[in-house]
Amino acid sequence: MFDIMIIGAGAAGITAAITAKRKNDELNIAMIDSMPRIGKKILATGNGRCNLSNINTNESIYRNSDFVSYAIRNYGHKEIVSFFNSLGLYTYTDDEGRIYPLSNTAASVLDVMRFECIKLGITIFTDEKVSDISKKDDYFIINGRYRAKKVIITCGGSASPSQGSDGSGFELLKHTGHSIIKPLPALVQLTSDNKIIKSFKGLRIKGKVSVYVNDEEIQQIEGEVLFTDYGLSGIASMDAQRLLCRYLNSEKCSVVIDLATSFSEDDLAEKISAVIQNNPDLKCENILSGFVPKKIGQGLIKCLYIKNNAKAAVIDENTIRRLSHLMKNFRIYVTGSKGFENAQITCGGADVNEFDPETMQSKITEGLYCAGEILDVDAPCGGFNLQWAFSSGMCAGNDAAE
Ligand SMILES: Cc1cc2nc3c(=O)[nH]c(=O)nc-3n(C[C@H](O)[C@H](O)[C@H](O)COP(=O)(O)OP(=O)(O)OC[C@H]3O[C@@H](n4cnc5c(N)ncnc54)[C@H](O)[C@@H]3O)c2cc1C
């Protein structure tokens, strides 16, 4: 009989195990994971560098902010950095507040966590998927053969199933009487039918992205957009997708990109006008070359049905105004996303109303806890999702060790 069994050994599960064992060394703790090794997803995070937290972490960044408030206030970015320091891992913070390991390698993050588990004597079972949990008297039976006084379910969501999180944790929770808010892929590339942007493939711009559901602007995001043959990638597009994910199938969704953030619309019109006056013989396809990459300039000219090889002098004042307006408000209708296979996180999951925000313990099944992405909590790119996995893992580990 284990005192605590942790189901799913990712960022949240490993943190919960270390926290519980450090609190009470007497406890017999086990982790079980369906993959051949623990914490595989950590290796893929931050493009292999693991953006493990962010100095701008606060509860308002998260969906279900009331629920996350206690965990984030008590186990915020400072506590996470201290936790990693205690494991022997040091960090740095980039200009945008994102925290990375000093080694710039995600493998270091996983290594220090693994070494600590081994040092603490935490039992690890790998290559074993949990498909059944039941409660008998005051203990749980897992896969019909393990017994544990408490279980912490940290199976993640459905995003990036090749790294182990295939949504099976939601089924375990349903069988124990919990409600699941419909899981959707989030922080994933957006798809679009827009033909003009196909010619922008491979180009990156730093712009301001306004996110629209029908005619309503729901948020503005500043950051990088990468144009692709299927639509939009880059951090700002993935963050936009997270905001749109609940509407993509039912509403008209679009993003409006400001392709010239340095200028107001009037300034831009003046500057384009000056380019034309100074170079009346310039081909139209080149008049925006000083503002945006050439292919984007060509596409914008095409949008206004101006011939690329016509001379600049054909462009009148009214067309210049329309051009500057288009550059400041380049709208792209989006049709969907690249799905769970490519998603970084899941939006949706275990209904947070059924869990105690201070302990992550279920209000339905005593002794059952959840932490990390399996809960209906999500945040933009920037280290906030791992931060949540660590914070909630600490809450659960601390309480389960009582
Ligand atoms: C490519 C990529 C890059 C990312 N980059 C960042 C980043 O830089 N910063 C950031 O903050 N976030 C990032 N994220 C998101 C972040 O990785 C997740 O939010 C975080 O890993 C969630 O941790 P978790 O422990 O809750 O779940 P997971 O990390 O998904 O771990 C769940 C574990 O449970 C196991 N499991 C699942 N079902 C079962 C079962 N039935 N039985 C047994 N075991 C099971 C899985 O094998 C897995 O090991 C990224 C995600 C991806 C996919």
The ligand as an SDF file (V2000), in Angstrom:
LIG
                    3D

 53 58  0  0  0  0  0  0  0  0999 V2000
    5.7120   21.6850  -27.6040 C   0  0  0  0  0  0  0  0  0  0  0  0
    5.2990   22.3050  -26.2950 C   0  0  0  0  0  0  0  0  0  0  0  0
    6.0130   23.3800  -25.7980 C   0  0  0  0  0  0  0  0  0  0  0  0
    5.6170   23.9690  -24.5920 C   0  0  0  0  0  0  0  0  0  0  0  0
    6.3770   24.9900  -24.0780 N   0  0  0  0  0  0  0  0  0  0  0  0
    6.0440   25.5360  -22.8890 C   0  0  0  0  0  0  0  0  0  0  0  0
    6.8710   26.5150  -22.2780 C   0  0  0  0  0  0  0  0  0  0  0  0
    7.9670   26.8240  -22.7620 O   0  0  0  0  0  0  0  0  0  0  0  0
    6.4380   27.0740  -21.1180 N   0  0  0  0  0  0  0  0  0  0  0  0
    5.2570   26.7020  -20.5140 C   0  0  0  0  0  0  0  0  0  0  0  0
    4.9130   27.2570  -19.4660 O   0  0  0  0  0  0  0  0  0  0  0  0
    4.4950   25.7330  -21.0320 N   0  0  0  0  0  0  0  0  0  0  0  0
    4.8560   25.1370  -22.1920 C   0  0  0  0  0  0  0  0  0  0  0  0
    4.0850   24.1160  -22.7000 N   0  0  0  0  0  0  0  0  0  0  0  0
    2.9030   23.6600  -21.9200 C   0  0  0  0  0  0  0  0  0  0  0  0
    3.3920   22.7690  -20.7580 C   0  0  0  0  0  0  0  0  0  0  0  0
    4.2700   21.7980  -21.2570 O   0  0  0  0  0  0  0  0  0  0  0  0
    2.2100   22.1120  -20.0450 C   0  0  0  0  0  0  0  0  0  0  0  0
    1.3470   23.1140  -19.5880 O   0  0  0  0  0  0  0  0  0  0  0  0
    2.6910   21.2700  -18.8690 C   0  0  0  0  0  0  0  0  0  0  0  0
    3.6160   20.2950  -19.3050 O   0  0  0  0  0  0  0  0  0  0  0  0
    1.5490   20.5800  -18.1610 C   0  0  0  0  0  0  0  0  0  0  0  0
    2.0910   19.7670  -17.1600 O   0  0  0  0  0  0  0  0  0  0  0  0
    1.2770   18.5260  -16.5510 P   0  0  0  0  0  0  0  0  0  0  0  0
    2.2090   17.8550  -15.6360 O   0  0  0  0  0  0  0  0  0  0  0  0
   -0.0270   18.9970  -16.0530 O   0  0  0  0  0  0  0  0  0  0  0  0
    0.9480   17.5990  -17.7990 O   0  0  0  0  0  0  0  0  0  0  0  0
    1.9420   16.8310  -18.7980 P   0  0  0  0  0  0  0  0  0  0  0  0
    3.2460   17.5300  -18.8800 O   0  0  0  0  0  0  0  0  0  0  0  0
    1.1840   16.6320  -20.0470 O   0  0  0  0  0  0  0  0  0  0  0  0
    2.2190   15.4330  -18.0780 O   0  0  0  0  0  0  0  0  0  0  0  0
    1.2250   14.4520  -17.9790 C   0  0  0  0  0  0  0  0  0  0  0  0
    1.8870   13.1070  -17.7890 C   0  0  0  0  0  0  0  0  0  0  0  0
    0.8920   12.1310  -17.5360 O   0  0  0  0  0  0  0  0  0  0  0  0
    1.1480   10.9580  -18.2850 C   0  0  0  0  0  0  0  0  0  0  0  0
   -0.1390   10.2940  -18.5040 N   0  0  0  0  0  0  0  0  0  0  0  0
   -1.1950   10.7510  -19.2060 C   0  0  0  0  0  0  0  0  0  0  0  0
   -2.2350    9.9030  -19.1310 N   0  0  0  0  0  0  0  0  0  0  0  0
   -1.8050    8.8710  -18.3580 C   0  0  0  0  0  0  0  0  0  0  0  0
   -2.4360    7.6840  -17.9060 C   0  0  0  0  0  0  0  0  0  0  0  0
   -3.6970    7.3820  -18.2120 N   0  0  0  0  0  0  0  0  0  0  0  0
   -1.6970    6.8320  -17.1430 N   0  0  0  0  0  0  0  0  0  0  0  0
   -0.4090    7.1130  -16.8150 C   0  0  0  0  0  0  0  0  0  0  0  0
    0.2150    8.2350  -17.2040 N   0  0  0  0  0  0  0  0  0  0  0  0
   -0.4870    9.1010  -17.9560 C   0  0  0  0  0  0  0  0  0  0  0  0
    1.8270   11.4610  -19.5390 C   0  0  0  0  0  0  0  0  0  0  0  0
    2.6380   10.4750  -20.1300 O   0  0  0  0  0  0  0  0  0  0  0  0
    2.6480   12.6390  -19.0190 C   0  0  0  0  0  0  0  0  0  0  0  0
    3.9430   12.2670  -18.6570 O   0  0  0  0  0  0  0  0  0  0  0  0
    4.4700   23.4850  -23.8950 C   0  0  0  0  0  0  0  0  0  0  0  0
    3.7710   22.3940  -24.3990 C   0  0  0  0  0  0  0  0  0  0  0  0
    4.1780   21.7910  -25.5820 C   0  0  0  0  0  0  0  0  0  0  0  0
    3.4270   20.5890  -26.1000 C   0  0  0  0  0  0  0  0  0  0  0  0
  1  2  1  0
  2  3  1  0
  2 52  2  0
  3  4  2  0
  4  5  1  0
  4 50  1  0
  5  6  2  0
  6  7  1  0
  6 13  1  0
  7  8  2  0
  7  9  1  0
  9 10  1  0
 10 11  2  0
 10 12  1  0
 12 13  2  0
 13 14  1  0
 14 15  1  0
 14 50  1  0
 15 16  1  0
 16 17  1  0
 16 18  1  0
 18 19  1  0
 18 20  1  0
 20 21  1  0
 20 22  1  0
 22 23  1  0
 23 24  1  0
 24 25  2  0
 24 26  1  0
 24 27  1  0
 27 28  1  0
 28 29  2  0
 28 30  1  0
 28 31  1  0
 31 32  1  0
 32 33  1  0
 33 34  1  0
 33 48  1  0
 34 35  1  0
 35 36  1  0
 35 46  1  0
 36 37  1  0
 36 45  1  0
 37 38  2  0
 38 39  1  0
 39 40  1  0
 39 45  2  0
 40 41  1  0
 40 42  2  0
 42 43  1  0
 43 44  2  0
 44 45  1  0
 46 47  1  0
 46 48  1  0
 48 49  1  0
 50 51  2  0
 51 52  1  0
 52 53  1  0
M  END
$$$$
